[in-house]
């Protein structure tokens, strides 16, 4: 399993919601591609969090370092 969320998103949102959402969207595109490259499957996301299933602990680590 691979789980992640955005560090201090609430603070970023308070500093500029449009910019924070644009950055979040750009990051999600990258993270989704990395998860797919490691044959992962996203099965949960809410706000800035992602939970994905990957084949092994090694795949999860490789996703994390990306």
N, C-alpha and C positions, 0 to 999 in steps of 0.2 A: 504494500500500500504506500502511496505517496500522498502527503497532505501538505498544503501550503496556504499562506495568506499574506497580504501586503502589510509590511511594517508601517505602523503609524498612519493608516489610511485616514482615520478621523481627523488627524492633525492636517494632513495634506488637503482634505476636503475643506477644512476651515480656512485654509490659505488661498483656495481657489478651486471651486468645485469643477468648473469646466476643464481646467488643466489636469486635475486629479483624475477625472473620468477618462480623459483622452489617454493619459499615461496607463491607467488600469486596462483600458481596451488594448493598447499596444502590447502591454506585458502579457495579457491573456492570449493574444495571437501567438506570441513566442512560446509561452509555456504549453499551450495546446499542441503546437507542432513538436516540441521536445517530447511530450508524453506520447504522441502518436509515433514518433520515431523509435521509441522504446517499446512499441506494441502495447501501450497502455490504453486504458478505457476510463474516461472521466465518468464517475457515477454520482457525483454530488458537487454542487457549487451553490453558494449563496453569498451575494455581495462580493467580497474580495477573496473568498476561500475556494479552494479546489481540493477534492478528494478523488484520487484515481487509483485504479487497480493496475498493477504491473505484475509481470511474471515472477519476479523474485526480489529479494532484498537488494541484490546487486543492481537490478534494473532501477529500483527506487532511488538508490544512491546516485546512479548515473543520470537519472532525470534531475535530481536535485542540483547536481553540479553542471548540468546541461549542455 
